[in-house]
Amino acid sequence: MPQPPLGVILTGGRATRLRPLSEGMPKSLIPLLNRPLIAYSMDLLAAAGLREIVVVVGPADDRTGPVAIAAAPPGVTVSVAVQHEPKGSGDAMTSAGDVLEGRHVVVAAVDTILRGDLRPHVDAFMASGYDAWFVLHETDRPREMGIVVLEGDRVLHLEEKPAEPRSNLALVGIWMIAPAVVAEMRAHPLVSPRGEVELSGTLSVMHEQGRPMGGSVFAGDWLDAGTLPALIATQGVLLGERPSLIAPDADVRDARLGPNVVVGAGAVLRHVTLSDALVAPGAHLEDAEASHVVVIGDGELAPA
């Protein structure tokens, strides 16, 4: 009987487009509705039926692992692996080590935020016999994404950032890989001209070599958390009709908040008016009116 699929969450990356919020903070711990991004990844995989998850962290990141283990959904076992050098997403996946052996693997980038049901996609992959499976969503920026052409559920073409896109179906940061392909990637990593082993690039080459691959279109929301404006927009979507969310231990006095304002743990606000704003944990702001900003530190406002 085959082993159940294994979840792998990739947390590497410097989150440079999220500065200054990300300064001194791993991307996985960026707050979204006062929860770290890693919690959303684990919830997504757990809801899809995965009960074992490996979180891959960088060599200097000693914070993500404990947070991930503490935030594990009920019934899910979380372990931590280290990618010792930043050598690409494919190398990060294989850094999970021997636990990958003989497993179907569902890989998620930590900044992939999907609102909807991933389980049908996992089930389709497991039943398909394909060597890999891609979760896709329509995009209006196909030249900036990995783009797939489908016929039914079969991948006809896969190309990273095509100059002339042949479809608008983009990779969303979820890759599903069969045991034979995982084994090949571990034994014979395909190093790019940049010196990295990338998941999408490796799978594209394997597809060109004749390996059958499939994919399906995600019916829910594909939300972006990769830049400050995108993070604020995603925050607004997840807040829904709530004008604001305030951490229980935040100290807020004489403030008008909303729409779309989240105040982090330990933050202090005095005499402020904010809309479309994220107040980072521990931030302090007084006598200010601002919109489309991230508040960090002692009153620093970063445009968002």
C-alpha positions as CSV (number, residue, x, y, z in Angstrom):
1,M,0.0,0.0,0.0
2,P,1.5,3.4,-1.0
3,Q,2.5,5.8,1.8
4,P,0.3,8.9,2.3
5,P,1.5,12.1,0.6
6,L,4.0,14.2,2.4
7,G,3.7,18.0,2.7
8,V,6.8,20.2,2.3
9,I,6.7,24.0,3.0
10,L,9.5,26.1,1.6
11,T,10.2,29.1,3.8
12,G,13.4,30.5,2.2
13,G,13.7,33.9,0.5
14,R,14.8,37.2,1.9
15,A,11.4,38.9,1.5
16,T,13.1,42.0,0.1
17,R,9.8,43.3,-1.4
18,L,8.3,43.3,2.0
19,R,10.8,45.6,3.6
20,P,10.9,47.3,6.0
21,L,8.3,45.0,7.6
22,S,10.5,42.0,6.9
23,E,13.7,43.4,8.3
24,G,14.9,41.0,11.0
25,M,12.0,38.7,10.3
26,P,11.8,35.5,8.2
27,K,9.2,35.6,5.4
28,S,7.3,32.8,7.1
29,L,6.6,35.0,10.2
30,I,5.2,38.0,8.3
31,P,1.9,38.7,10.0
32,L,-1.4,38.4,8.1
33,L,-4.4,39.0,10.3
34,N,-2.1,38.6,13.2
35,R,-1.1,35.1,12.2
36,P,2.2,34.2,10.6
37,L,2.2,33.2,6.9
38,I,3.5,29.7,7.8
39,A,0.2,29.1,9.7
40,Y,-1.8,29.6,6.4
41,S,0.4,27.1,4.5
42,M,0.0,24.5,7.2
43,D,-3.8,25.0,7.4
44,L,-4.0,24.6,3.6
45,L,-2.1,21.3,3.5
46,A,-3.9,19.9,6.5
47,A,-7.3,20.7,5.0
48,A,-6.2,18.8,1.9
49,G,-5.7,15.7,4.0
50,L,-1.9,15.8,4.6
51,R,-1.0,14.6,8.1
52,E,2.8,14.9,7.9
53,I,4.5,18.2,7.0
54,V,8.2,19.1,6.8
55,V,9.1,22.8,7.1
56,V,12.3,23.7,5.3
57,V,14.1,26.7,6.8
58,G,17.3,28.6,6.0
59,P,20.5,28.0,8.1
60,A,20.1,31.2,10.1
61,D,16.4,30.8,10.8
62,D,15.9,29.4,14.3
63,R,12.4,31.1,14.7
64,T,10.2,29.5,12.0
65,G,10.5,25.9,13.3
66,P,9.2,26.5,16.8
67,V,6.4,28.7,15.5
68,A,5.4,26.1,12.9
69,I,5.4,23.2,15.4
70,A,3.3,25.3,17.9
71,A,0.8,26.2,15.1
72,A,0.4,22.6,13.8
73,P,-3.2,21.9,13.1
74,P,-4.7,19.0,15.1
75,G,-3.6,15.6,13.9
76,V,-0.7,17.0,11.9
77,T,2.9,16.1,12.6
78,V,5.4,18.9,11.8
79,S,9.2,18.5,11.5
80,V,11.9,20.9,10.5
81,A,14.7,20.5,7.9
82,V,17.5,23.0,7.1
83,Q,18.5,24.1,3.6
84,H,22.2,24.9,4.4
85,E,22.7,27.2,1.3
86,P,20.2,29.2,-0.7
87,K,20.3,27.1,-3.8
88,G,16.8,27.2,-5.1
89,S,13.3,25.7,-4.5
90,G,14.2,22.3,-5.8
91,D,17.2,22.1,-3.5
92,A,15.1,23.3,-0.6
93,M,12.6,20.4,-1.2
94,T,15.3,17.7,-1.4
95,S,16.8,19.2,1.9
96,A,13.9,17.4,3.6
97,G,16.1,14.3,3.3
98,D,15.2,10.6,3.6
99,V,11.6,11.3,4.7
100,L,11.0,11.9,0.9
101,E,11.9,8.4,-0.1
102,G,9.0,6.6,-1.8
103,R,6.6,9.5,-1.1
104,H,4.3,11.6,-3.3
105,V,5.2,15.1,-2.2
106,V,3.0,18.2,-2.1
107,V,5.3,21.3,-2.0
108,A,4.0,24.7,-1.0
109,A,5.8,28.1,-1.1
110,V,5.1,29.8,2.3
111,D,3.8,33.0,0.6
112,T,1.2,31.1,-1.4
113,I,-2.2,32.1,0.1
114,L,-5.1,30.2,-1.4
115,R,-8.7,30.5,-0.2
116,G,-10.6,27.4,-1.2
117,D,-10.2,23.7,-1.2
118,L,-6.9,22.1,-2.3
119,R,-8.0,18.5,-1.5
120,P,-9.6,17.8,-4.9
121,H,-6.3,18.7,-6.6
122,V,-4.3,16.4,-4.3
123,D,-6.8,13.5,-4.8
124,A,-6.7,14.1,-8.6
125,F,-2.9,13.9,-8.6
126,M,-2.8,10.8,-6.5
127,A,-5.2,9.0,-8.8
128,S,-3.7,10.3,-12.1
129,G,-0.4,8.4,-12.5
130,Y,1.2,11.6,-13.7
131,D,4.8,12.3,-12.7
132,A,3.9,15.8,-11.5
133,W,0.8,18.0,-11.0
134,F,0.5,21.7,-11.0
135,V,-2.2,23.8,-9.3
136,L,-3.1,26.7,-11.6
137,H,-5.0,30.0,-11.6
138,E,-5.7,32.6,-14.2
139,T,-3.5,35.6,-14.2
140,D,-3.4,39.0,-15.9
141,R,0.4,39.0,-15.8
142,P,1.4,35.9,-17.7
143,R,4.8,37.2,-18.7
144,E,5.8,37.4,-15.0
145,M,4.7,33.8,-14.1
146,G,5.3,30.2,-14.8
147,I,2.6,29.5,-17.5
148,V,1.0,26.1,-18.4
149,V,-1.0,25.0,-21.4
150,L,-3.5,22.3,-20.6
151,E,-5.5,19.8,-22.6
152,G,-8.0,18.4,-20.3
153,D,-5.8,17.7,-17.2
154,R,-2.7,17.0,-19.3
155,V,0.1,19.5,-19.5
156,L,1.1,20.3,-23.1
157,H,3.5,23.1,-22.4
158,L,5.2,24.7,-19.4
159,E,7.3,27.8,-19.5
160,E,8.7,30.2,-17.0
161,K,8.0,33.9,-17.7
162,P,7.3,33.4,-21.4
163,A,7.9,36.4,-23.8
164,E,4.8,35.2,-25.8
165,P,2.5,33.5,-23.3
166,R,0.4,30.6,-24.8
167,S,-2.2,30.7,-22.0
168,N,-3.0,32.7,-18.8
169,L,-2.9,29.7,-16.5
170,A,-0.1,30.4,-13.9
171,L,1.6,28.3,-11.3
172,V,0.4,29.3,-7.9
173,G,3.3,28.0,-5.8
174,I,2.0,24.4,-5.3
175,W,3.9,21.6,-6.9
176,M,2.9,17.9,-6.6
177,I,5.6,15.4,-7.4
178,A,5.6,11.6,-7.8
179,P,8.1,9.4,-6.0
180,A,10.2,8.5,-9.1
181,V,10.7,12.2,-9.9
182,V,11.5,13.0,-6.3
183,A,14.2,10.3,-6.3
184,E,15.7,11.6,-9.6
185,M,15.8,15.1,-8.3
186,R,17.6,13.9,-5.2
187,A,20.1,11.8,-7.1
188,H,20.7,14.0,-10.1
189,P,19.8,17.7,-9.3
190,L,19.5,19.9,-12.4
191,V,21.5,23.0,-11.7
192,S,20.5,26.2,-13.6
193,P,22.9,28.7,-15.1
194,R,22.4,30.7,-11.9
195,G,23.7,27.8,-9.9
196,E,20.3,26.9,-8.4
197,V,18.0,23.9,-8.5
198,E,14.5,25.2,-9.2
199,L,11.3,23.2,-9.0
200,S,9.5,24.7,-12.0
201,G,12.7,24.7,-14.1
202,T,13.5,21.1,-13.3
203,L,10.0,19.9,-14.0
204,S,9.9,21.9,-17.3
205,V,13.0,20.1,-18.5
206,M,11.6,16.7,-17.4
207,H,8.3,17.5,-19.2
208,E,10.3,18.3,-22.4
209,Q,12.0,14.9,-22.0
210,G,8.6,13.2,-22.1
211,R,7.5,12.8,-18.5
212,P,3.7,13.0,-18.3
213,M,2.4,15.8,-16.1
214,G,-1.0,17.1,-15.3
215,G,-2.7,20.1,-13.7
216,S,-6.0,21.6,-12.6
217,V,-7.4,25.1,-12.2
218,F,-8.0,26.3,-8.6
219,A,-11.5,27.5,-8.2
220,G,-11.0,29.7,-5.1
221,D,-9.0,32.9,-4.5
222,W,-5.3,33.1,-5.2
223,L,-4.0,35.9,-2.9
224,D,-0.7,37.6,-3.0
225,A,1.5,38.3,0.0
226,G,4.7,39.1,-1.8
227,T,4.8,43.0,-1.5
228,L,3.5,45.5,1.0
229,P,0.6,46.7,-1.2
230,A,-0.4,43.1,-2.0
231,L,-0.2,42.2,1.7
232,I,-2.6,45.0,2.6
233,A,-4.9,44.1,-0.3
234,T,-5.0,40.4,0.8
235,Q,-5.5,41.5,4.4
236,G,-8.6,43.4,3.2
237,V,-10.0,40.4,1.4
238,L,-9.6,38.2,4.5
239,L,-11.1,40.8,6.8
240,G,-14.2,40.8,4.7
241,E,-16.8,43.1,6.2
242,R,-14.9,43.6,9.5
243,P,-13.4,47.1,9.5
244,S,-10.5,46.2,11.7
245,L,-8.8,43.5,13.8
246,I,-7.0,44.5,17.0
247,A,-4.7,42.1,19.0
248,P,-6.0,41.5,22.5
249,D,-2.9,43.0,24.1
250,A,-2.7,46.1,21.8
251,D,-3.1,49.4,23.6
252,V,-5.4,51.6,21.4
253,R,-6.9,54.9,22.6
254,D,-8.7,57.7,20.7
255,A,-8.3,56.0,17.4
256,R,-10.4,55.7,14.2
257,L,-9.6,52.5,12.5
258,G,-10.9,51.1,9.2
259,P,-11.6,50.1,6.7
260,N,-9.0,47.3,6.5
261,V,-6.8,47.9,9.5
262,V,-5.0,45.2,11.5
263,V,-3.2,46.1,14.8
264,G,-0.5,43.6,16.0
265,A,0.3,42.3,19.4
266,G,1.7,44.8,21.8
267,A,1.2,47.8,19.5
268,V,0.4,51.2,20.9
269,L,-1.8,53.7,19.1
270,R,-2.8,57.2,20.4
271,H,-4.9,59.8,18.6
272,V,-4.6,58.2,15.1
273,T,-6.8,57.7,12.1
274,L,-5.8,54.7,9.9
275,S,-7.3,53.0,6.9
276,D,-5.8,50.2,4.7
277,A,-3.1,49.7,7.2
278,L,-1.1,47.1,9.0
279,V,0.3,48.0,12.4
280,A,3.2,45.6,13.1
281,P,3.6,43.9,16.5
282,G,5.1,46.3,19.0
283,A,4.8,49.4,16.8
284,H,4.0,52.7,18.4
285,L,2.2,55.6,16.7
286,E,0.8,58.8,18.0
287,D,-1.0,61.9,16.5
288,A,-1.1,60.7,12.9
289,E,-3.5,60.2,10.0
290,A,-2.5,57.7,7.3
291,S,-3.8,55.3,4.6
292,H,-2.2,52.5,2.7
293,V,0.7,52.2,5.1
294,V,2.5,49.7,7.3
295,V,3.4,51.0,10.7
296,I,6.6,49.7,12.2
297,G,8.9,50.5,15.1
298,D,8.4,53.9,16.7
299,G,6.1,55.5,14.3
300,E,7.8,54.7,11.0
301,L,5.3,54.7,8.1
302,A,6.1,52.6,5.1
303,P,3.9,53.2,2.0
304,A,1.8,50.3,1.0
